[in-house]
Amino acid sequence: MKTTAFAALLILGAATPAMADSPMETTDEAVAKLSIDNSIEELMANEVTAAVLLKHIPGIDEHPAYGQFKGMSLIELQPWSAGAVTDEIIAAVKADLEALA
């Protein structure tokens, strides 16, 4: 996927739940607990899982609407992504996260 495709991401008034202020641990145990069902913010708070997310969606953490969608999982974000978050991307992130556990 091209970075420019992700730049087209549109967030149309999606509500973002509040997240904890403390970053997640970077231990193997913490990584094993993270999955595709976690929020983007939770995945980005861990350097190992952040690398997985950035591998498949470069620049997601630099998107202008990041503050609006970071509390969502990729599955929740997909309908709002204007096609930038595809089933294939979600499957690839899921496979890489499962490989870490």
C-alpha positions as CSV (number, residue, x, y, z in Angstrom):
1,M,0.0,0.0,0.0
2,K,1.2,3.5,-0.8
3,T,1.6,6.1,1.9
4,T,-0.5,8.4,-0.2
5,A,-3.4,6.0,0.0
6,F,-3.4,6.3,3.7
7,A,-3.1,10.0,3.6
8,A,-6.6,9.9,2.0
9,L,-8.0,8.5,5.2
10,L,-11.3,10.2,6.2
11,I,-12.6,10.3,9.7
12,L,-16.2,11.4,9.6
13,G,-17.1,12.4,13.2
14,A,-16.0,9.1,14.7
15,A,-16.0,9.2,18.5
16,T,-12.8,8.1,20.2
17,P,-12.9,6.5,23.7
18,A,-10.6,7.8,26.3
19,M,-7.4,5.8,26.8
20,A,-5.1,5.3,29.7
21,D,-2.2,7.8,30.1
22,S,0.5,5.3,30.8
23,P,2.3,3.5,27.9
24,M,2.2,-0.3,27.7
25,E,5.1,-2.4,28.7
26,T,7.6,-3.6,26.1
27,T,8.0,-7.1,27.6
28,D,7.3,-10.3,25.7
29,E,4.3,-10.9,28.0
30,A,2.8,-7.5,27.1
31,V,3.4,-8.1,23.4
32,A,1.7,-11.5,23.6
33,K,-1.4,-9.9,25.0
34,L,-1.8,-7.4,22.2
35,S,-3.9,-8.4,19.2
36,I,-5.8,-6.9,16.2
37,D,-8.6,-6.2,18.7
38,N,-6.5,-3.7,20.6
39,S,-6.7,0.0,19.8
40,I,-4.2,1.6,17.5
41,E,-3.0,3.7,20.4
42,E,-2.3,0.5,22.4
43,L,-0.4,-1.1,19.5
44,M,1.6,2.1,18.9
45,A,2.5,2.4,22.6
46,N,4.6,-0.8,22.3
47,E,7.7,-0.6,20.1
48,V,7.4,-4.1,18.9
49,T,3.7,-4.0,17.9
50,A,4.1,-0.4,16.6
51,A,6.7,-1.7,14.2
52,V,4.2,-4.2,12.9
53,L,1.5,-1.6,12.4
54,L,3.9,0.8,10.7
55,K,5.2,-2.0,8.4
56,H,1.7,-2.3,7.0
57,I,0.4,1.2,7.4
58,P,3.4,3.6,7.1
59,G,2.7,7.0,8.7
60,I,-0.5,6.0,10.6
61,D,0.9,7.7,13.7
62,E,1.5,10.9,11.7
63,H,-1.9,11.2,10.1
64,P,-3.7,14.5,10.9
65,A,-6.7,12.7,12.3
66,Y,-4.7,10.3,14.5
67,G,-6.0,11.8,17.7
68,Q,-9.6,11.0,16.5
69,F,-9.0,7.4,15.5
70,K,-6.2,6.2,17.8
71,G,-8.7,4.8,20.3
72,M,-10.2,2.5,17.6
73,S,-9.0,-0.9,16.5
74,L,-8.1,-1.4,12.8
75,I,-11.4,-3.2,12.4
76,E,-13.4,-0.3,13.8
77,L,-11.4,2.2,11.7
78,Q,-11.8,0.3,8.4
79,P,-15.3,1.7,7.5
80,W,-14.0,5.2,8.0
81,S,-10.7,4.8,6.1
82,A,-11.9,5.5,2.6
83,G,-10.5,2.2,1.5
84,A,-7.0,2.8,3.1
85,V,-7.4,0.0,5.7
86,T,-8.3,-3.1,3.7
87,D,-9.1,-6.6,4.7
88,E,-5.7,-7.6,3.4
89,I,-3.9,-5.1,5.7
90,I,-5.9,-6.2,8.7
91,A,-5.1,-9.9,7.9
92,A,-1.4,-9.1,7.5
93,V,-1.3,-7.1,10.8
94,K,-3.2,-9.9,12.6
95,A,-0.8,-12.6,11.3
96,D,2.3,-10.6,12.3
97,L,0.8,-10.0,15.8
98,E,-0.1,-13.6,16.2
99,A,3.5,-14.6,15.2
100,L,4.8,-12.5,18.1
101,A,2.7,-14.4,20.6
